[in-house]
């Protein structure tokens, strides 16, 4: 922890401190090789948690496409660029200023990776000044996650119940707003879990187990609790197996909402609304027409649909079509600092970090998450600095900085 504490959230100072400790023959507790985080985390996970976070839909083609897409683009450096400091990575999204251009992606069931789960991640995000996105499928209540996040920026990710459960949806939105979640992130591609061979091989669906893993939000929701007790004549705690099954059917209703249903969210959410899972220009244009504040170009990291286009390729097309009409964020496939730089250059205003921070959680709880986030930011800053790119502003970091390797 001392390595992190003494750098006070500054990635460049973090690097300097590590070299300083090295002079005393002290090495950091975690590797800085981002490609190694997954393999090291795999050594510590059981089959169920490993399959859940590392598995993909179908053959994993979408996930592989996500990673290979970044290798199609190369950063072209500028020389003899005189600057007075390291590149600025400050960003502005949804009218708010942020210290960094990354956010912690919503990932559920985090207590299967570490006992502290969402609490550790929420604390690390606040420490690193990175927006924290809480998942509807969390293993921790929204109230406890908000407390852990303190004065950090936090957004609420909604797995959207069907219209017959609008009363529950209203309750979830109300709780999120009461607990300081400033933006609503609506996931569009997960109204039912995808065909995930790893989970099927293990016979593992975390949401169906008689515990709070993945169900904490529902089990603490007053409306869901009231409906459950009225239906069964028992509390959730008296019939956890049935409660888990019913909550799962609420947040994964099997069939999608329509564009018209967005009006309900607008009427019940006082703040920005972001649609996560947009992959096509027509859908991006529909989001603009619907008055949505932002979109996240994402394919759920390849975990939902097999045989899909890379998220980065989708970003390129969408940015060209609607960049001036809506805020565009990016998700899926980020593994290092240069990936972040490329996504920003191609039009994203903010980039979501997913699996890497979970690997950090597995390796070291809150400290491991902080290490991953700070390492990615340090990698980003040094890549920009050595490429002669003084900031992530669109005037400095754009497609002119990249070359497409056909």
VENVENTA-V678508 format. One record per residue. N is the residue number from 0. RES is the residue in one letter. PSI is psi as a letter, one per 40 degrees, with the letter a starting at -180 (none if undefined). OMEGA is omega in whole degrees, 0 to 359 (999 if undefined). BURIAL is # if it has 16 or more other C-alpha atoms within 10 Angstrom, else .. Layout:
n=N res=RES psi=PSI omega=OMEGA burial=BURIAL
n=N res=RES psi=PSI omega=OMEGA burial=BURIAL
This chain:
n=0 res=X psi=d omega=183 burial=.
n=1 res=X psi=d omega=179 burial=.
n=2 res=X psi=d omega=182 burial=#
n=3 res=X psi=d omega=186 burial=#
n=4 res=X psi=d omega=187 burial=.
n=5 res=X psi=e omega=178 burial=.
n=6 res=X psi=e omega=173 burial=#
n=7 res=X psi=f omega=176 burial=.
n=8 res=X psi=e omega=181 burial=#
n=9 res=X psi=h omega=183 burial=#
n=10 res=X psi=d omega=181 burial=#
n=11 res=X psi=d omega=176 burial=#
n=12 res=X psi=d omega=177 burial=#
n=13 res=X psi=d omega=178 burial=#
n=14 res=X psi=d omega=180 burial=#
n=15 res=X psi=d omega=180 burial=.
n=16 res=X psi=d omega=180 burial=#
n=17 res=X psi=d omega=178 burial=#
n=18 res=X psi=d omega=178 burial=.
n=19 res=X psi=d omega=177 burial=.
n=20 res=X psi=d omega=179 burial=.
n=21 res=X psi=d omega=177 burial=.
n=22 res=X psi=d omega=178 burial=.
n=23 res=X psi=e omega=180 burial=.
n=24 res=X psi=f omega=176 burial=.
n=25 res=X psi=h omega=181 burial=.
n=26 res=X psi=i omega=180 burial=.
n=27 res=X psi=i omega=183 burial=#
n=28 res=X psi=e omega=182 burial=.
n=29 res=X psi=i omega=177 burial=.
n=30 res=X psi=i omega=174 burial=.
n=31 res=X psi=e omega=179 burial=#
n=32 res=X psi=h omega=186 burial=.
n=33 res=X psi=d omega=178 burial=#
n=34 res=X psi=e omega=182 burial=.
n=35 res=X psi=e omega=184 burial=.
n=36 res=X psi=d omega=182 burial=#
n=37 res=X psi=d omega=182 burial=#
n=38 res=X psi=d omega=179 burial=.
n=39 res=X psi=d omega=179 burial=#
n=40 res=X psi=d omega=180 burial=#
n=41 res=X psi=d omega=181 burial=#
n=42 res=X psi=e omega=185 burial=.
n=43 res=X psi=e omega=185 burial=.
n=44 res=X psi=i omega=172 burial=#
n=45 res=X psi=i omega=184 burial=.
n=46 res=X psi=d omega=183 burial=.
n=47 res=X psi=d omega=182 burial=#
n=48 res=X psi=d omega=177 burial=#
n=49 res=X psi=d omega=180 burial=#
n=50 res=X psi=d omega=183 burial=#
n=51 res=X psi=d omega=186 burial=#
n=52 res=X psi=d omega=183 burial=#
n=53 res=X psi=e omega=182 burial=.
n=54 res=X psi=i omega=180 burial=#
n=55 res=X psi=i omega=175 burial=#
n=56 res=X psi=i omega=174 burial=#
n=57 res=X psi=b omega=182 burial=#
n=58 res=X psi=e omega=182 burial=#
n=59 res=X psi=e omega=183 burial=#
n=60 res=X psi=d omega=181 burial=#
n=61 res=X psi=d omega=179 burial=#
n=62 res=X psi=d omega=179 burial=#
n=63 res=X psi=d omega=177 burial=#
n=64 res=X psi=d omega=178 burial=#
n=65 res=X psi=d omega=183 burial=#
n=66 res=X psi=d omega=183 burial=#
n=67 res=X psi=d omega=181 burial=.
n=68 res=X psi=d omega=181 burial=#
n=69 res=X psi=d omega=182 burial=#
n=70 res=X psi=e omega=177 burial=.
n=71 res=X psi=e omega=183 burial=.
n=72 res=X psi=h omega=178 burial=#
n=73 res=X psi=i omega=179 burial=.
n=74 res=X psi=h omega=180 burial=#
n=75 res=X psi=h omega=184 burial=.
n=76 res=X psi=i omega=172 burial=.
n=77 res=X psi=i omega=182 burial=.
n=78 res=X psi=i omega=180 burial=.
n=79 res=X psi=f omega=175 burial=.
n=80 res=X psi=h omega=183 burial=.
n=81 res=X psi=h omega=179 burial=.
n=82 res=X psi=i omega=181 burial=.
n=83 res=X psi=e omega=180 burial=.
n=84 res=X psi=a omega=178 burial=.
n=85 res=X psi=i omega=183 burial=#
n=86 res=X psi=i omega=175 burial=#
n=87 res=X psi=h omega=177 burial=#
n=88 res=X psi=f omega=176 burial=#
n=89 res=X psi=i omega=181 burial=.
n=90 res=X psi=i omega=176 burial=#
n=91 res=X psi=h omega=183 burial=.
n=92 res=X psi=h omega=179 burial=.
n=93 res=X psi=f omega=177 burial=#
n=94 res=X psi=e omega=181 burial=.
n=95 res=X psi=i omega=178 burial=.
n=96 res=X psi=h omega=180 burial=.
n=97 res=X psi=i omega=180 burial=#
n=98 res=X psi=d omega=183 burial=.
n=99 res=X psi=i omega=179 burial=#
n=100 res=X psi=e omega=181 burial=#
n=101 res=X psi=i omega=175 burial=#
n=102 res=X psi=i omega=177 burial=#
n=103 res=X psi=h omega=183 burial=#
n=104 res=X psi=i omega=178 burial=#
n=105 res=X psi=h omega=176 burial=#
n=106 res=X psi=h omega=184 burial=#
n=107 res=X psi=a omega=172 burial=#
n=108 res=X psi=f omega=189 burial=#
n=109 res=X psi=e omega=179 burial=#
n=110 res=X psi=e omega=173 burial=#
n=111 res=X psi=e omega=180 burial=#
n=112 res=X psi=d omega=180 burial=#
n=113 res=X psi=i omega=183 burial=#
n=114 res=X psi=d omega=181 burial=.
n=115 res=X psi=e omega=173 burial=#
n=116 res=X psi=b omega=184 burial=#
n=117 res=X psi=d omega=179 burial=#
n=118 res=X psi=d omega=180 burial=#
n=119 res=X psi=d omega=183 burial=#
n=120 res=X psi=d omega=180 burial=#
n=121 res=X psi=d omega=178 burial=#
n=122 res=X psi=d omega=181 burial=#
n=123 res=X psi=d omega=180 burial=#
n=124 res=X psi=d omega=179 burial=#
n=125 res=X psi=d omega=180 burial=#
n=126 res=X psi=d omega=183 burial=#
n=127 res=X psi=e omega=179 burial=#
n=128 res=X psi=f omega=180 burial=#
n=129 res=X psi=h omega=178 burial=#
n=130 res=X psi=h omega=181 burial=#
n=131 res=X psi=h omega=179 burial=#
n=132 res=X psi=h omega=182 burial=#
n=133 res=X psi=h omega=182 burial=#
n=134 res=X psi=i omega=172 burial=#
n=135 res=X psi=d omega=182 burial=#
n=136 res=X psi=f omega=183 burial=#
n=137 res=X psi=i omega=176 burial=#
n=138 res=X psi=e omega=182 burial=#
n=139 res=X psi=i omega=180 burial=#
n=140 res=X psi=i omega=181 burial=#
n=141 res=X psi=d omega=178 burial=#
n=142 res=X psi=d omega=180 burial=#
n=143 res=X psi=d omega=178 burial=.
n=144 res=X psi=d omega=179 burial=#
n=145 res=X psi=d omega=178 burial=#
n=146 res=X psi=d omega=180 burial=.
n=147 res=X psi=d omega=181 burial=#
n=148 res=X psi=e omega=175 burial=#
n=149 res=X psi=b omega=181 burial=.
n=150 res=X psi=e omega=176 burial=.
n=151 res=X psi=i omega=174 burial=#
n=152 res=X psi=h omega=180 burial=#
n=153 res=X psi=i omega=177 burial=#
n=154 res=X psi=i omega=181 burial=#
n=155 res=X psi=h omega=177 burial=#
n=156 res=X psi=h omega=183 burial=#
n=157 res=X psi=h omega=159 burial=#
n=158 res=X psi=h omega=199 burial=#
n=159 res=X psi=h omega=176 burial=#
n=160 res=X psi=i omega=179 burial=#
n=161 res=X psi=i omega=185 burial=#
n=162 res=X psi=d omega=179 burial=.
n=163 res=X psi=e omega=179 burial=.
n=164 res=X psi=f omega=181 burial=.
n=165 res=X psi=d omega=179 burial=.
n=166 res=X psi=d omega=177 burial=.
n=167 res=X psi=d omega=178 burial=#
n=168 res=X psi=d omega=178 burial=#
n=169 res=X psi=d omega=179 burial=#
n=170 res=X psi=d omega=179 burial=.
n=171 res=X psi=d omega=180 burial=#
n=172 res=X psi=d omega=179 burial=#
n=173 res=X psi=d omega=180 burial=.
n=174 res=X psi=d omega=180 burial=#
n=175 res=X psi=d omega=181 burial=#
n=176 res=X psi=d omega=179 burial=#
n=177 res=X psi=d omega=182 burial=.
n=178 res=X psi=f omega=169 burial=#
n=179 res=X psi=e omega=176 burial=#
n=180 res=X psi=h omega=193 burial=#
n=181 res=X psi=e omega=179 burial=#
n=182 res=X psi=i omega=180 burial=#
n=183 res=X psi=h omega=178 burial=#
n=184 res=X psi=h omega=185 burial=#
n=185 res=X psi=h omega=180 burial=#
n=186 res=X psi=h omega=186 burial=#
n=187 res=X psi=e omega=190 burial=#
n=188 res=X psi=e omega=187 burial=#
n=189 res=X psi=f omega=174 burial=#
n=190 res=X psi=e omega=168 burial=#
n=191 res=X psi=i omega=180 burial=#
n=192 res=X psi=i omega=183 burial=.
n=193 res=X psi=i omega=178 burial=#
n=194 res=X psi=g omega=187 burial=#
n=195 res=X psi=g omega=184 burial=#
n=196 res=X psi=d omega=181 burial=#
n=197 res=X psi=d omega=178 burial=#
n=198 res=X psi=d omega=178 burial=#
n=199 res=X psi=d omega=178 burial=.
n=200 res=X psi=d omega=180 burial=.
n=201 res=X psi=e omega=185 burial=.
n=202 res=X psi=f omega=190 burial=.
n=203 res=X psi=h omega=169 burial=#
n=204 res=X psi=h omega=187 burial=.
n=205 res=X psi=d omega=185 burial=#
n=206 res=X psi=e omega=184 burial=#
n=207 res=X psi=e omega=182 burial=#
n=208 res=X psi=i omega=184 burial=#
n=209 res=X psi=g omega=178 burial=#
n=210 res=X psi=a omega=183 burial=#
n=211 res=X psi=e omega=178 burial=#
n=212 res=X psi=h omega=181 burial=#
n=213 res=X psi=e omega=185 burial=#
n=214 res=X psi=e omega=187 burial=#
n=215 res=X psi=d omega=181 burial=#
n=216 res=X psi=d omega=180 burial=#
n=217 res=X psi=d omega=184 burial=#
n=218 res=X psi=e omega=177 burial=#
n=219 res=X psi=e omega=182 burial=#
n=220 res=X psi=h omega=184 burial=#
n=221 res=X psi=d omega=181 burial=.
n=222 res=X psi=d omega=178 burial=#
n=223 res=X psi=d omega=179 burial=#
n=224 res=X psi=d omega=181 burial=#
n=225 res=X psi=d omega=179 burial=.
n=226 res=X psi=d omega=181 burial=.
n=227 res=X psi=d omega=181 burial=#
n=228 res=X psi=d omega=178 burial=.
n=229 res=X psi=d omega=182 burial=.
n=230 res=X psi=d omega=189 burial=.
n=231 res=X psi=e omega=182 burial=.
n=232 res=X psi=e omega=179 burial=.
n=233 res=X psi=i omega=175 burial=.
n=234 res=X psi=i omega=177 burial=#
n=235 res=X psi=d omega=182 burial=#
n=236 res=X psi=d omega=180 burial=.
n=237 res=X psi=e omega=182 burial=.
n=238 res=X psi=g omega=188 burial=.
n=239 res=X psi=d omega=182 burial=#
n=240 res=X psi=d omega=178 burial=.
n=241 res=X psi=d omega=180 burial=#
n=242 res=X psi=d omega=179 burial=#
n=243 res=X psi=d omega=181 burial=#
n=244 res=X psi=d omega=183 burial=.
n=245 res=X psi=d omega=178 burial=#
n=246 res=X psi=d omega=178 burial=#
n=247 res=X psi=d omega=180 burial=#
n=248 res=X psi=d omega=177 burial=#
n=249 res=X psi=d omega=185 burial=#
n=250 res=X psi=e omega=173 burial=#
n=251 res=X psi=g omega=191 burial=#
n=252 res=X psi=e omega=177 burial=#
n=253 res=X psi=d omega=184 burial=.
n=254 res=X psi=i omega=188 burial=.
n=255 res=X psi=i omega=168 burial=.
n=256 res=X psi=i omega=176 burial=.
n=257 res=X psi=i omega=178 burial=.
n=258 res=X psi=d omega=180 burial=.
n=259 res=X psi=d omega=183 burial=.
n=260 res=X psi=e omega=180 burial=.
n=261 res=X psi=d omega=180 burial=#
n=262 res=X psi=d omega=179 burial=.
n=263 res=X psi=d omega=179 burial=.
n=264 res=X psi=d omega=179 burial=#
n=265 res=X psi=d omega=181 burial=.
n=266 res=X psi=d omega=186 burial=.
n=267 res=X psi=e omega=178 burial=.
n=268 res=X psi=h omega=180 burial=#
n=269 res=X psi=g omega=181 burial=.
n=270 res=X psi=a omega=181 burial=.
n=271 res=X psi=i omega=175 burial=#
n=272 res=X psi=h omega=181 burial=#
n=273 res=X psi=h omega=178 burial=#
n=274 res=X psi=h omega=182 burial=#
n=275 res=X psi=h omega=179 burial=#
n=276 res=X psi=e omega=179 burial=#
n=277 res=X psi=h omega=183 burial=#
n=278 res=X psi=e omega=184 burial=#
n=279 res=X psi=i omega=177 burial=.
n=280 res=X psi=d omega=178 burial=#
n=281 res=X psi=d omega=179 burial=.
n=282 res=X psi=d omega=178 burial=.
n=283 res=X psi=d omega=179 burial=#
n=284 res=X psi=d omega=176 burial=.
n=285 res=X psi=d omega=178 burial=.
n=286 res=X psi=d omega=177 burial=#
n=287 res=X psi=d omega=181 burial=#
n=288 res=X psi=d omega=181 burial=.
n=289 res=X psi=e omega=178 burial=.
n=290 res=X psi=f omega=179 burial=.
n=291 res=X psi=i omega=185 burial=#
n=292 res=X psi=d omega=182 burial=#
n=293 res=X psi=i omega=175 burial=#
n=294 res=X psi=i omega=172 burial=#
n=295 res=X psi=h omega=176 burial=#
n=296 res=X psi=h omega=189 burial=#
n=297 res=X psi=i omega=170 burial=#
n=298 res=X psi=f omega=176 burial=#
n=299 res=X psi=f omega=179 burial=#
n=300 res=X psi=e omega=181 burial=#
n=301 res=X psi=e omega=185 burial=#
n=302 res=X psi=e omega=185 burial=#
n=303 res=X psi=d omega=184 burial=#
n=304 res=X psi=h omega=177 burial=#
n=305 res=X psi=i omega=176 burial=#
n=306 res=X psi=f omega=184 burial=.
n=307 res=X psi=i omega=176 burial=#
n=308 res=X psi=i omega=177 burial=#
n=309 res=X psi=i omega=179 burial=#
n=310 res=X psi=d omega=181 burial=#
n=311 res=X psi=d omega=177 burial=#
n=312 res=X psi=d omega=177 burial=#
n=313 res=X psi=d omega=179 burial=#
n=314 res=X psi=d omega=182 burial=#
n=315 res=X psi=d omega=182 burial=#
n=316 res=X psi=d omega=182 burial=#
n=317 res=X psi=d omega=180 burial=#
n=318 res=X psi=d omega=180 burial=#
n=319 res=X psi=d omega=186 burial=.
n=320 res=X psi=d omega=190 burial=.
n=321 res=X psi=e omega=188 burial=.
n=322 res=X psi=d omega=183 burial=#
n=323 res=X psi=e omega=188 burial=.
n=324 res=X psi=e omega=187 burial=#
n=325 res=X psi=i omega=177 burial=#
n=326 res=X psi=h omega=183 burial=#
n=327 res=X psi=h omega=174 burial=#
n=328 res=X psi=i omega=186 burial=#
n=329 res=X psi=i omega=179 burial=#
n=330 res=X psi=i omega=172 burial=#
n=331 res=X psi=h omega=171 burial=#
n=332 res=X psi=e omega=181 burial=#
n=333 res=X psi=h omega=180 burial=#
n=334 res=X psi=e omega=182 burial=#
n=335 res=X psi=i omega=183 burial=#
n=336 res=X psi=d omega=180 burial=#
n=337 res=X psi=d omega=175 burial=#
n=338 res=X psi=d omega=179 burial=#
n=339 res=X psi=d omega=181 burial=#
n=340 res=X psi=d omega=181 burial=#
n=341 res=X psi=d omega=180 burial=#
n=342 res=X psi=d omega=177 burial=#
n=343 res=X psi=d omega=179 burial=#
n=344 res=X psi=d omega=182 burial=#
n=345 res=X psi=e omega=170 burial=#
n=346 res=X psi=e omega=179 burial=#
n=347 res=X psi=i omega=177 burial=#
n=348 res=X psi=d omega=177 burial=#
n=349 res=X psi=i omega=184 burial=#
n=350 res=X psi=h omega=178 burial=#
n=351 res=X psi=h omega=176 burial=#
n=352 res=X psi=h omega=183 burial=#
n=353 res=X psi=b omega=186 burial=#
n=354 res=X psi=d omega=183 burial=#
n=355 res=X psi=d omega=182 burial=#
n=356 res=X psi=d omega=174 burial=#
n=357 res=X psi=d omega=175 burial=#
n=358 res=X psi=d omega=176 burial=#
n=359 res=X psi=d omega=178 burial=#
n=360 res=X psi=d omega=178 burial=#
n=361 res=X psi=d omega=187 burial=#
n=362 res=X psi=d omega=185 burial=#
n=363 res=X psi=f omega=178 burial=#
n=364 res=X psi=a omega=182 burial=#
n=365 res=X psi=d omega=181 burial=#
n=366 res=X psi=d omega=178 burial=#
n=367 res=X psi=d omega=178 burial=#
n=368 res=X psi=d omega=178 burial=#
n=369 res=X psi=d omega=180 burial=#
n=370 res=X psi=d omega=181 burial=#
n=371 res=X psi=d omega=182 burial=#
n=372 res=X psi=d omega=181 burial=#
n=373 res=X psi=d omega=178 burial=#
n=374 res=X psi=d omega=179 burial=#
n=375 res=X psi=d omega=179 burial=#
n=376 res=X psi=d omega=177 burial=#
n=377 res=X psi=d omega=178 burial=#
n=378 res=X psi=d omega=178 burial=#
n=379 res=X psi=d omega=183 burial=#
n=380 res=X psi=d omega=182 burial=#
n=381 res=X psi=d omega=176 burial=#
n=382 res=X psi=d omega=179 burial=#
n=383 res=X psi=d omega=183 burial=#
n=384 res=X psi=d omega=183 burial=#
n=385 res=X psi=e omega=175 burial=.
n=386 res=X psi=e omega=179 burial=#
n=387 res=X psi=f omega=180 burial=#
n=388 res=X psi=h omega=191 burial=#
n=389 res=X psi=e omega=179 burial=#
n=390 res=X psi=i omega=177 burial=#
n=391 res=X psi=e omega=174 burial=#
n=392 res=X psi=i omega=185 burial=#
n=393 res=X psi=d omega=178 burial=.
n=394 res=X psi=d omega=182 burial=.
n=395 res=X psi=d omega=183 burial=.
n=396 res=X psi=h omega=182 burial=#
n=397 res=X psi=a omega=184 burial=#
n=398 res=X psi=e omega=175 burial=#
n=399 res=X psi=d omega=180 burial=.
n=400 res=X psi=e omega=186 burial=#
n=401 res=X psi=i omega=172 burial=#
n=402 res=X psi=h omega=180 burial=.
n=403 res=X psi=h omega=180 burial=.
n=404 res=X psi=g omega=184 burial=.
n=405 res=X psi=none omega=999 burial=.
